[in-house]
Amino acid sequence: MYRRLLFIFFAFLVLAIGALSLLLVKGNVNFSLLEDATTNTPVRTQAANTTLRMVPDPYYFQAVGRAATIEIIIGGSNTVESVQFEIGYNLFQVKDVVVRPAGLFQDSLVTLDINNKKNGRYSFAMKKNNALFIKQNSVIASVSFIPVSTASTILEFLPKTSVIARGVNGSALTSAKGATLFFSSKQATVSASARVR
């Protein structure tokens, strides 16, 4: 009698595991809850919905050799924990590139700050002690540089740029737009803060 009950129990267990495995392989199971490692409480997964852009774009500079600054704006609706930028620039048209936290991330911890002057690649990462819910477009960093040529050029986000947000698997970044730099002796430079919308 006990052998028969034991056999039925194991047969049912094998069938249940097989059915669950089949559902997982076919992708029909949607796990909408994850466990937050810091609090051991379930959190709902969220869709990636964070954007980065440089402003103003386009940026008109009026003098070669004079320091200029643009700002990085974050938008979307995720709760952001950290941001990593990889910014590409032309070594023959821009020099002395420096990224600094600003605005919402003014008091953040900088975890990466490397300017590869041989390849024109600036890697920068920062994180907040407390995650921030992004309600509107906000400044999170400034990029200062010195134009060394009157030729137009771009500052662009490279593929390693990412945003880590609570409840989002992988990067929460959906788009990242750089800025085009133009020389103009006539057009005034628009304040980056005035372009935040």
PyMOL CGO cylinders between C-alpha atoms (Angstrom):
from pymol import cmd
from pymol.cgo import CYLINDER

trace = [
    CYLINDER, 0.00, 0.00, 0.00, 2.74, 2.46, 0.96, 0.3, 1, 1, 1, 1, 1, 1,
    CYLINDER, 2.74, 2.46, 0.96, 4.69, 1.59, -2.15, 0.3, 1, 1, 1, 1, 1, 1,
    CYLINDER, 4.69, 1.59, -2.15, 1.69, 2.32, -4.33, 0.3, 1, 1, 1, 1, 1, 1,
    CYLINDER, 1.69, 2.32, -4.33, 1.12, 5.75, -2.66, 0.3, 1, 1, 1, 1, 1, 1,
    CYLINDER, 1.12, 5.75, -2.66, 4.81, 6.55, -2.94, 0.3, 1, 1, 1, 1, 1, 1,
    CYLINDER, 4.81, 6.55, -2.94, 4.78, 5.60, -6.64, 0.3, 1, 1, 1, 1, 1, 1,
    CYLINDER, 4.78, 5.60, -6.64, 1.71, 7.81, -7.32, 0.3, 1, 1, 1, 1, 1, 1,
    CYLINDER, 1.71, 7.81, -7.32, 3.28, 10.72, -5.45, 0.3, 1, 1, 1, 1, 1, 1,
    CYLINDER, 3.28, 10.72, -5.45, 6.54, 10.53, -7.45, 0.3, 1, 1, 1, 1, 1, 1,
    CYLINDER, 6.54, 10.53, -7.45, 4.67, 10.09, -10.74, 0.3, 1, 1, 1, 1, 1, 1,
    CYLINDER, 4.67, 10.09, -10.74, 2.62, 13.21, -10.01, 0.3, 1, 1, 1, 1, 1, 1,
    CYLINDER, 2.62, 13.21, -10.01, 5.79, 15.13, -9.05, 0.3, 1, 1, 1, 1, 1, 1,
    CYLINDER, 5.79, 15.13, -9.05, 7.53, 14.15, -12.29, 0.3, 1, 1, 1, 1, 1, 1,
    CYLINDER, 7.53, 14.15, -12.29, 4.50, 15.18, -14.35, 0.3, 1, 1, 1, 1, 1, 1,
    CYLINDER, 4.50, 15.18, -14.35, 4.25, 18.55, -12.56, 0.3, 1, 1, 1, 1, 1, 1,
    CYLINDER, 4.25, 18.55, -12.56, 7.95, 19.29, -13.11, 0.3, 1, 1, 1, 1, 1, 1,
    CYLINDER, 7.95, 19.29, -13.11, 7.65, 18.27, -16.76, 0.3, 1, 1, 1, 1, 1, 1,
    CYLINDER, 7.65, 18.27, -16.76, 4.63, 20.52, -17.32, 0.3, 1, 1, 1, 1, 1, 1,
    CYLINDER, 4.63, 20.52, -17.32, 6.35, 23.50, -15.66, 0.3, 1, 1, 1, 1, 1, 1,
    CYLINDER, 6.35, 23.50, -15.66, 9.50, 22.93, -17.72, 0.3, 1, 1, 1, 1, 1, 1,
    CYLINDER, 9.50, 22.93, -17.72, 7.43, 22.84, -20.90, 0.3, 1, 1, 1, 1, 1, 1,
    CYLINDER, 7.43, 22.84, -20.90, 5.73, 26.14, -20.02, 0.3, 1, 1, 1, 1, 1, 1,
    CYLINDER, 5.73, 26.14, -20.02, 9.07, 27.79, -19.27, 0.3, 1, 1, 1, 1, 1, 1,
    CYLINDER, 9.07, 27.79, -19.27, 10.61, 26.60, -22.54, 0.3, 1, 1, 1, 1, 1, 1,
    CYLINDER, 10.61, 26.60, -22.54, 7.66, 27.86, -24.56, 0.3, 1, 1, 1, 1, 1, 1,
    CYLINDER, 7.66, 27.86, -24.56, 7.75, 31.21, -22.75, 0.3, 1, 1, 1, 1, 1, 1,
    CYLINDER, 7.75, 31.21, -22.75, 4.14, 31.15, -21.60, 0.3, 1, 1, 1, 1, 1, 1,
    CYLINDER, 4.14, 31.15, -21.60, 4.96, 31.89, -17.97, 0.3, 1, 1, 1, 1, 1, 1,
    CYLINDER, 4.96, 31.89, -17.97, 5.32, 35.55, -17.06, 0.3, 1, 1, 1, 1, 1, 1,
    CYLINDER, 5.32, 35.55, -17.06, 7.10, 36.09, -13.79, 0.3, 1, 1, 1, 1, 1, 1,
    CYLINDER, 7.10, 36.09, -13.79, 5.98, 39.60, -12.87, 0.3, 1, 1, 1, 1, 1, 1,
    CYLINDER, 5.98, 39.60, -12.87, 7.49, 39.60, -9.40, 0.3, 1, 1, 1, 1, 1, 1,
    CYLINDER, 7.49, 39.60, -9.40, 11.16, 39.69, -8.47, 0.3, 1, 1, 1, 1, 1, 1,
    CYLINDER, 11.16, 39.69, -8.47, 12.71, 39.92, -5.05, 0.3, 1, 1, 1, 1, 1, 1,
    CYLINDER, 12.71, 39.92, -5.05, 14.46, 43.17, -4.12, 0.3, 1, 1, 1, 1, 1, 1,
    CYLINDER, 14.46, 43.17, -4.12, 17.88, 42.10, -2.81, 0.3, 1, 1, 1, 1, 1, 1,
    CYLINDER, 17.88, 42.10, -2.81, 18.11, 45.04, -0.40, 0.3, 1, 1, 1, 1, 1, 1,
    CYLINDER, 18.11, 45.04, -0.40, 14.77, 44.50, 1.36, 0.3, 1, 1, 1, 1, 1, 1,
    CYLINDER, 14.77, 44.50, 1.36, 13.86, 40.89, 0.46, 0.3, 1, 1, 1, 1, 1, 1,
    CYLINDER, 13.86, 40.89, 0.46, 10.44, 42.11, -0.62, 0.3, 1, 1, 1, 1, 1, 1,
    CYLINDER, 10.44, 42.11, -0.62, 8.79, 41.39, -3.95, 0.3, 1, 1, 1, 1, 1, 1,
    CYLINDER, 8.79, 41.39, -3.95, 8.88, 44.20, -6.52, 0.3, 1, 1, 1, 1, 1, 1,
    CYLINDER, 8.88, 44.20, -6.52, 7.03, 44.31, -9.82, 0.3, 1, 1, 1, 1, 1, 1,
    CYLINDER, 7.03, 44.31, -9.82, 9.13, 44.28, -12.96, 0.3, 1, 1, 1, 1, 1, 1,
    CYLINDER, 9.13, 44.28, -12.96, 8.87, 47.45, -15.00, 0.3, 1, 1, 1, 1, 1, 1,
    CYLINDER, 8.87, 47.45, -15.00, 9.38, 48.24, -18.66, 0.3, 1, 1, 1, 1, 1, 1,
    CYLINDER, 9.38, 48.24, -18.66, 12.52, 50.15, -19.60, 0.3, 1, 1, 1, 1, 1, 1,
    CYLINDER, 12.52, 50.15, -19.60, 11.51, 53.79, -20.07, 0.3, 1, 1, 1, 1, 1, 1,
    CYLINDER, 11.51, 53.79, -20.07, 14.49, 56.11, -19.59, 0.3, 1, 1, 1, 1, 1, 1,
    CYLINDER, 14.49, 56.11, -19.59, 16.04, 58.50, -22.11, 0.3, 1, 1, 1, 1, 1, 1,
    CYLINDER, 16.04, 58.50, -22.11, 19.25, 60.53, -22.15, 0.3, 1, 1, 1, 1, 1, 1,
    CYLINDER, 19.25, 60.53, -22.15, 20.02, 63.54, -24.32, 0.3, 1, 1, 1, 1, 1, 1,
    CYLINDER, 20.02, 63.54, -24.32, 22.54, 66.35, -24.48, 0.3, 1, 1, 1, 1, 1, 1,
    CYLINDER, 22.54, 66.35, -24.48, 21.33, 69.96, -24.57, 0.3, 1, 1, 1, 1, 1, 1,
    CYLINDER, 21.33, 69.96, -24.57, 21.45, 72.29, -26.25, 0.3, 1, 1, 1, 1, 1, 1,
    CYLINDER, 21.45, 72.29, -26.25, 21.45, 70.45, -29.53, 0.3, 1, 1, 1, 1, 1, 1,
    CYLINDER, 21.45, 70.45, -29.53, 22.67, 71.86, -31.78, 0.3, 1, 1, 1, 1, 1, 1,
    CYLINDER, 22.67, 71.86, -31.78, 25.24, 73.80, -29.76, 0.3, 1, 1, 1, 1, 1, 1,
    CYLINDER, 25.24, 73.80, -29.76, 26.73, 76.91, -31.37, 0.3, 1, 1, 1, 1, 1, 1,
    CYLINDER, 26.73, 76.91, -31.37, 30.14, 77.98, -30.06, 0.3, 1, 1, 1, 1, 1, 1,
    CYLINDER, 30.14, 77.98, -30.06, 31.51, 81.39, -30.90, 0.3, 1, 1, 1, 1, 1, 1,
    CYLINDER, 31.51, 81.39, -30.90, 35.21, 81.03, -30.18, 0.3, 1, 1, 1, 1, 1, 1,
    CYLINDER, 35.21, 81.03, -30.18, 37.81, 78.34, -30.70, 0.3, 1, 1, 1, 1, 1, 1,
    CYLINDER, 37.81, 78.34, -30.70, 39.83, 77.75, -27.52, 0.3, 1, 1, 1, 1, 1, 1,
    CYLINDER, 39.83, 77.75, -27.52, 37.11, 78.96, -25.14, 0.3, 1, 1, 1, 1, 1, 1,
    CYLINDER, 37.11, 78.96, -25.14, 35.55, 76.53, -22.65, 0.3, 1, 1, 1, 1, 1, 1,
    CYLINDER, 35.55, 76.53, -22.65, 32.00, 75.40, -23.40, 0.3, 1, 1, 1, 1, 1, 1,
    CYLINDER, 32.00, 75.40, -23.40, 29.47, 73.30, -21.47, 0.3, 1, 1, 1, 1, 1, 1,
    CYLINDER, 29.47, 73.30, -21.47, 26.45, 71.22, -22.39, 0.3, 1, 1, 1, 1, 1, 1,
    CYLINDER, 26.45, 71.22, -22.39, 24.18, 69.29, -20.04, 0.3, 1, 1, 1, 1, 1, 1,
    CYLINDER, 24.18, 69.29, -20.04, 22.92, 65.71, -20.00, 0.3, 1, 1, 1, 1, 1, 1,
    CYLINDER, 22.92, 65.71, -20.00, 19.17, 65.40, -19.42, 0.3, 1, 1, 1, 1, 1, 1,
    CYLINDER, 19.17, 65.40, -19.42, 17.40, 62.29, -18.17, 0.3, 1, 1, 1, 1, 1, 1,
    CYLINDER, 17.40, 62.29, -18.17, 13.73, 61.61, -18.86, 0.3, 1, 1, 1, 1, 1, 1,
    CYLINDER, 13.73, 61.61, -18.86, 11.24, 58.78, -18.57, 0.3, 1, 1, 1, 1, 1, 1,
    CYLINDER, 11.24, 58.78, -18.57, 9.44, 57.10, -15.72, 0.3, 1, 1, 1, 1, 1, 1,
    CYLINDER, 9.44, 57.10, -15.72, 11.81, 54.61, -14.08, 0.3, 1, 1, 1, 1, 1, 1,
    CYLINDER, 11.81, 54.61, -14.08, 13.29, 54.68, -10.56, 0.3, 1, 1, 1, 1, 1, 1,
    CYLINDER, 13.29, 54.68, -10.56, 16.96, 55.24, -11.42, 0.3, 1, 1, 1, 1, 1, 1,
    CYLINDER, 16.96, 55.24, -11.42, 19.77, 53.85, -9.27, 0.3, 1, 1, 1, 1, 1, 1,
    CYLINDER, 19.77, 53.85, -9.27, 22.84, 54.47, -11.44, 0.3, 1, 1, 1, 1, 1, 1,
    CYLINDER, 22.84, 54.47, -11.44, 23.89, 55.85, -14.82, 0.3, 1, 1, 1, 1, 1, 1,
    CYLINDER, 23.89, 55.85, -14.82, 26.90, 55.07, -16.98, 0.3, 1, 1, 1, 1, 1, 1,
    CYLINDER, 26.90, 55.07, -16.98, 27.92, 57.25, -19.94, 0.3, 1, 1, 1, 1, 1, 1,
    CYLINDER, 27.92, 57.25, -19.94, 30.37, 56.44, -22.65, 0.3, 1, 1, 1, 1, 1, 1,
    CYLINDER, 30.37, 56.44, -22.65, 30.79, 59.59, -24.73, 0.3, 1, 1, 1, 1, 1, 1,
    CYLINDER, 30.79, 59.59, -24.73, 32.67, 59.66, -28.03, 0.3, 1, 1, 1, 1, 1, 1,
    CYLINDER, 32.67, 59.66, -28.03, 34.31, 62.83, -29.36, 0.3, 1, 1, 1, 1, 1, 1,
    CYLINDER, 34.31, 62.83, -29.36, 36.70, 63.87, -32.14, 0.3, 1, 1, 1, 1, 1, 1,
    CYLINDER, 36.70, 63.87, -32.14, 40.21, 64.46, -30.74, 0.3, 1, 1, 1, 1, 1, 1,
    CYLINDER, 40.21, 64.46, -30.74, 41.05, 66.93, -33.51, 0.3, 1, 1, 1, 1, 1, 1,
    CYLINDER, 41.05, 66.93, -33.51, 38.04, 69.14, -32.86, 0.3, 1, 1, 1, 1, 1, 1,
    CYLINDER, 38.04, 69.14, -32.86, 37.47, 68.97, -29.08, 0.3, 1, 1, 1, 1, 1, 1,
    CYLINDER, 37.47, 68.97, -29.08, 39.86, 68.79, -26.12, 0.3, 1, 1, 1, 1, 1, 1,
    CYLINDER, 39.86, 68.79, -26.12, 39.79, 68.82, -22.30, 0.3, 1, 1, 1, 1, 1, 1,
    CYLINDER, 39.79, 68.82, -22.30, 36.47, 66.95, -22.06, 0.3, 1, 1, 1, 1, 1, 1,
    CYLINDER, 36.47, 66.95, -22.06, 35.26, 66.61, -18.45, 0.3, 1, 1, 1, 1, 1, 1,
    CYLINDER, 35.26, 66.61, -18.45, 32.01, 65.10, -17.13, 0.3, 1, 1, 1, 1, 1, 1,
    CYLINDER, 32.01, 65.10, -17.13, 30.64, 66.10, -13.71, 0.3, 1, 1, 1, 1, 1, 1,
    CYLINDER, 30.64, 66.10, -13.71, 27.47, 65.17, -11.80, 0.3, 1, 1, 1, 1, 1, 1,
    CYLINDER, 27.47, 65.17, -11.80, 24.86, 67.93, -11.75, 0.3, 1, 1, 1, 1, 1, 1,
    CYLINDER, 24.86, 67.93, -11.75, 21.21, 68.57, -10.91, 0.3, 1, 1, 1, 1, 1, 1,
    CYLINDER, 21.21, 68.57, -10.91, 19.47, 65.45, -9.57, 0.3, 1, 1, 1, 1, 1, 1,
    CYLINDER, 19.47, 65.45, -9.57, 22.80, 63.57, -9.36, 0.3, 1, 1, 1, 1, 1, 1,
    CYLINDER, 22.80, 63.57, -9.36, 24.83, 66.45, -7.86, 0.3, 1, 1, 1, 1, 1, 1,
    CYLINDER, 24.83, 66.45, -7.86, 25.55, 64.49, -4.67, 0.3, 1, 1, 1, 1, 1, 1,
    CYLINDER, 25.55, 64.49, -4.67, 26.02, 61.08, -6.32, 0.3, 1, 1, 1, 1, 1, 1,
    CYLINDER, 26.02, 61.08, -6.32, 28.95, 58.72, -5.89, 0.3, 1, 1, 1, 1, 1, 1,
    CYLINDER, 28.95, 58.72, -5.89, 31.21, 58.70, -8.97, 0.3, 1, 1, 1, 1, 1, 1,
    CYLINDER, 31.21, 58.70, -8.97, 32.25, 55.08, -9.63, 0.3, 1, 1, 1, 1, 1, 1,
    CYLINDER, 32.25, 55.08, -9.63, 34.02, 55.52, -12.99, 0.3, 1, 1, 1, 1, 1, 1,
    CYLINDER, 34.02, 55.52, -12.99, 35.78, 58.58, -14.46, 0.3, 1, 1, 1, 1, 1, 1,
    CYLINDER, 35.78, 58.58, -14.46, 38.19, 57.80, -17.32, 0.3, 1, 1, 1, 1, 1, 1,
    CYLINDER, 38.19, 57.80, -17.32, 38.99, 60.03, -20.28, 0.3, 1, 1, 1, 1, 1, 1,
    CYLINDER, 38.99, 60.03, -20.28, 40.71, 58.02, -23.01, 0.3, 1, 1, 1, 1, 1, 1,
    CYLINDER, 40.71, 58.02, -23.01, 42.37, 60.90, -24.87, 0.3, 1, 1, 1, 1, 1, 1,
    CYLINDER, 42.37, 60.90, -24.87, 43.98, 58.56, -27.41, 0.3, 1, 1, 1, 1, 1, 1,
    CYLINDER, 43.98, 58.56, -27.41, 40.63, 57.25, -28.68, 0.3, 1, 1, 1, 1, 1, 1,
    CYLINDER, 40.63, 57.25, -28.68, 38.29, 60.16, -27.90, 0.3, 1, 1, 1, 1, 1, 1,
    CYLINDER, 38.29, 60.16, -27.90, 36.18, 58.16, -25.45, 0.3, 1, 1, 1, 1, 1, 1,
    CYLINDER, 36.18, 58.16, -25.45, 35.03, 59.36, -22.03, 0.3, 1, 1, 1, 1, 1, 1,
    CYLINDER, 35.03, 59.36, -22.03, 33.69, 56.71, -19.62, 0.3, 1, 1, 1, 1, 1, 1,
    CYLINDER, 33.69, 56.71, -19.62, 31.79, 57.97, -16.59, 0.3, 1, 1, 1, 1, 1, 1,
    CYLINDER, 31.79, 57.97, -16.59, 29.47, 56.28, -14.08, 0.3, 1, 1, 1, 1, 1, 1,
    CYLINDER, 29.47, 56.28, -14.08, 27.64, 57.50, -10.98, 0.3, 1, 1, 1, 1, 1, 1,
    CYLINDER, 27.64, 57.50, -10.98, 25.13, 56.08, -8.53, 0.3, 1, 1, 1, 1, 1, 1,
    CYLINDER, 25.13, 56.08, -8.53, 22.73, 57.45, -5.96, 0.3, 1, 1, 1, 1, 1, 1,
    CYLINDER, 22.73, 57.45, -5.96, 22.49, 56.21, -2.38, 0.3, 1, 1, 1, 1, 1, 1,
    CYLINDER, 22.49, 56.21, -2.38, 18.70, 56.35, -2.75, 0.3, 1, 1, 1, 1, 1, 1,
    CYLINDER, 18.70, 56.35, -2.75, 17.09, 55.54, -6.09, 0.3, 1, 1, 1, 1, 1, 1,
    CYLINDER, 17.09, 55.54, -6.09, 15.30, 58.46, -7.78, 0.3, 1, 1, 1, 1, 1, 1,
    CYLINDER, 15.30, 58.46, -7.78, 11.93, 58.25, -9.48, 0.3, 1, 1, 1, 1, 1, 1,
    CYLINDER, 11.93, 58.25, -9.48, 12.21, 60.31, -12.66, 0.3, 1, 1, 1, 1, 1, 1,
    CYLINDER, 12.21, 60.31, -12.66, 9.09, 62.48, -12.91, 0.3, 1, 1, 1, 1, 1, 1,
    CYLINDER, 9.09, 62.48, -12.91, 10.24, 64.95, -15.54, 0.3, 1, 1, 1, 1, 1, 1,
    CYLINDER, 10.24, 64.95, -15.54, 13.22, 65.80, -17.72, 0.3, 1, 1, 1, 1, 1, 1,
    CYLINDER, 13.22, 65.80, -17.72, 16.05, 66.75, -15.37, 0.3, 1, 1, 1, 1, 1, 1,
    CYLINDER, 16.05, 66.75, -15.37, 19.74, 67.60, -15.55, 0.3, 1, 1, 1, 1, 1, 1,
    CYLINDER, 19.74, 67.60, -15.55, 22.00, 64.86, -14.19, 0.3, 1, 1, 1, 1, 1, 1,
    CYLINDER, 22.00, 64.86, -14.19, 25.46, 65.81, -15.51, 0.3, 1, 1, 1, 1, 1, 1,
    CYLINDER, 25.46, 65.81, -15.51, 27.43, 68.49, -17.31, 0.3, 1, 1, 1, 1, 1, 1,
    CYLINDER, 27.43, 68.49, -17.31, 30.02, 67.98, -20.05, 0.3, 1, 1, 1, 1, 1, 1,
    CYLINDER, 30.02, 67.98, -20.05, 32.64, 70.71, -20.43, 0.3, 1, 1, 1, 1, 1, 1,
    CYLINDER, 32.64, 70.71, -20.43, 35.06, 70.85, -23.35, 0.3, 1, 1, 1, 1, 1, 1,
    CYLINDER, 35.06, 70.85, -23.35, 37.17, 73.24, -25.44, 0.3, 1, 1, 1, 1, 1, 1,
    CYLINDER, 37.17, 73.24, -25.44, 36.55, 73.44, -29.21, 0.3, 1, 1, 1, 1, 1, 1,
    CYLINDER, 36.55, 73.44, -29.21, 39.88, 73.52, -31.09, 0.3, 1, 1, 1, 1, 1, 1,
    CYLINDER, 39.88, 73.52, -31.09, 38.54, 73.83, -34.64, 0.3, 1, 1, 1, 1, 1, 1,
    CYLINDER, 38.54, 73.83, -34.64, 35.77, 75.69, -36.46, 0.3, 1, 1, 1, 1, 1, 1,
    CYLINDER, 35.77, 75.69, -36.46, 34.65, 72.46, -38.14, 0.3, 1, 1, 1, 1, 1, 1,
    CYLINDER, 34.65, 72.46, -38.14, 31.35, 70.99, -36.93, 0.3, 1, 1, 1, 1, 1, 1,
    CYLINDER, 31.35, 70.99, -36.93, 31.54, 67.83, -34.85, 0.3, 1, 1, 1, 1, 1, 1,
    CYLINDER, 31.54, 67.83, -34.85, 29.46, 65.69, -32.51, 0.3, 1, 1, 1, 1, 1, 1,
    CYLINDER, 29.46, 65.69, -32.51, 29.51, 64.46, -28.95, 0.3, 1, 1, 1, 1, 1, 1,
    CYLINDER, 29.51, 64.46, -28.95, 27.74, 61.10, -28.99, 0.3, 1, 1, 1, 1, 1, 1,
    CYLINDER, 27.74, 61.10, -28.99, 26.66, 58.42, -26.55, 0.3, 1, 1, 1, 1, 1, 1,
    CYLINDER, 26.66, 58.42, -26.55, 28.42, 55.14, -27.31, 0.3, 1, 1, 1, 1, 1, 1,
    CYLINDER, 28.42, 55.14, -27.31, 26.94, 51.61, -26.84, 0.3, 1, 1, 1, 1, 1, 1,
    CYLINDER, 26.94, 51.61, -26.84, 28.15, 51.09, -23.26, 0.3, 1, 1, 1, 1, 1, 1,
    CYLINDER, 28.15, 51.09, -23.26, 25.89, 53.91, -22.06, 0.3, 1, 1, 1, 1, 1, 1,
    CYLINDER, 25.89, 53.91, -22.06, 23.29, 52.43, -19.71, 0.3, 1, 1, 1, 1, 1, 1,
    CYLINDER, 23.29, 52.43, -19.71, 20.85, 53.20, -16.91, 0.3, 1, 1, 1, 1, 1, 1,
    CYLINDER, 20.85, 53.20, -16.91, 20.16, 50.84, -14.02, 0.3, 1, 1, 1, 1, 1, 1,
    CYLINDER, 20.16, 50.84, -14.02, 16.66, 51.22, -12.59, 0.3, 1, 1, 1, 1, 1, 1,
    CYLINDER, 16.66, 51.22, -12.59, 14.76, 49.41, -9.86, 0.3, 1, 1, 1, 1, 1, 1,
    CYLINDER, 14.76, 49.41, -9.86, 12.54, 46.63, -11.20, 0.3, 1, 1, 1, 1, 1, 1,
    CYLINDER, 12.54, 46.63, -11.20, 13.99, 46.70, -14.73, 0.3, 1, 1, 1, 1, 1, 1,
    CYLINDER, 13.99, 46.70, -14.73, 15.95, 43.73, -16.04, 0.3, 1, 1, 1, 1, 1, 1,
    CYLINDER, 15.95, 43.73, -16.04, 19.09, 44.98, -17.81, 0.3, 1, 1, 1, 1, 1, 1,
    CYLINDER, 19.09, 44.98, -17.81, 19.44, 48.60, -18.87, 0.3, 1, 1, 1, 1, 1, 1,
    CYLINDER, 19.44, 48.60, -18.87, 16.41, 50.88, -18.59, 0.3, 1, 1, 1, 1, 1, 1,
    CYLINDER, 16.41, 50.88, -18.59, 17.77, 53.11, -21.35, 0.3, 1, 1, 1, 1, 1, 1,
    CYLINDER, 17.77, 53.11, -21.35, 15.52, 53.30, -24.42, 0.3, 1, 1, 1, 1, 1, 1,
    CYLINDER, 15.52, 53.30, -24.42, 17.26, 56.13, -26.30, 0.3, 1, 1, 1, 1, 1, 1,
    CYLINDER, 17.26, 56.13, -26.30, 20.34, 58.35, -26.02, 0.3, 1, 1, 1, 1, 1, 1,
    CYLINDER, 20.34, 58.35, -26.02, 20.91, 61.42, -28.19, 0.3, 1, 1, 1, 1, 1, 1,
    CYLINDER, 20.91, 61.42, -28.19, 24.16, 63.35, -28.35, 0.3, 1, 1, 1, 1, 1, 1,
    CYLINDER, 24.16, 63.35, -28.35, 24.77, 66.90, -29.55, 0.3, 1, 1, 1, 1, 1, 1,
    CYLINDER, 24.77, 66.90, -29.55, 26.13, 68.48, -32.73, 0.3, 1, 1, 1, 1, 1, 1,
    CYLINDER, 26.13, 68.48, -32.73, 28.61, 71.34, -32.27, 0.3, 1, 1, 1, 1, 1, 1,
    CYLINDER, 28.61, 71.34, -32.27, 28.75, 74.18, -34.81, 0.3, 1, 1, 1, 1, 1, 1,
    CYLINDER, 28.75, 74.18, -34.81, 30.97, 77.24, -35.05, 0.3, 1, 1, 1, 1, 1, 1,
    CYLINDER, 30.97, 77.24, -35.05, 29.05, 80.50, -35.47, 0.3, 1, 1, 1, 1, 1, 1,
    CYLINDER, 29.05, 80.50, -35.47, 30.38, 84.00, -35.00, 0.3, 1, 1, 1, 1, 1, 1,
    CYLINDER, 30.38, 84.00, -35.00, 26.84, 85.45, -35.09, 0.3, 1, 1, 1, 1, 1, 1,
    CYLINDER, 26.84, 85.45, -35.09, 24.35, 83.14, -33.36, 0.3, 1, 1, 1, 1, 1, 1,
    CYLINDER, 24.35, 83.14, -33.36, 24.26, 83.35, -29.58, 0.3, 1, 1, 1, 1, 1, 1,
    CYLINDER, 24.26, 83.35, -29.58, 24.59, 80.15, -27.59, 0.3, 1, 1, 1, 1, 1, 1,
    CYLINDER, 24.59, 80.15, -27.59, 21.31, 79.04, -26.04, 0.3, 1, 1, 1, 1, 1, 1,
    CYLINDER, 21.31, 79.04, -26.04, 21.47, 78.27, -22.33, 0.3, 1, 1, 1, 1, 1, 1,
    CYLINDER, 21.47, 78.27, -22.33, 21.26, 74.52, -21.72, 0.3, 1, 1, 1, 1, 1, 1,
    CYLINDER, 21.26, 74.52, -21.72, 18.90, 75.06, -18.76, 0.3, 1, 1, 1, 1, 1, 1,
    CYLINDER, 18.90, 75.06, -18.76, 16.48, 76.92, -20.98, 0.3, 1, 1, 1, 1, 1, 1,
    CYLINDER, 16.48, 76.92, -20.98, 16.29, 73.85, -23.26, 0.3, 1, 1, 1, 1, 1, 1,
    CYLINDER, 16.29, 73.85, -23.26, 15.16, 71.42, -20.56, 0.3, 1, 1, 1, 1, 1, 1,
    CYLINDER, 15.16, 71.42, -20.56, 11.55, 70.48, -21.36, 0.3, 1, 1, 1, 1, 1, 1,
]
cmd.load_cgo(trace, "trace")
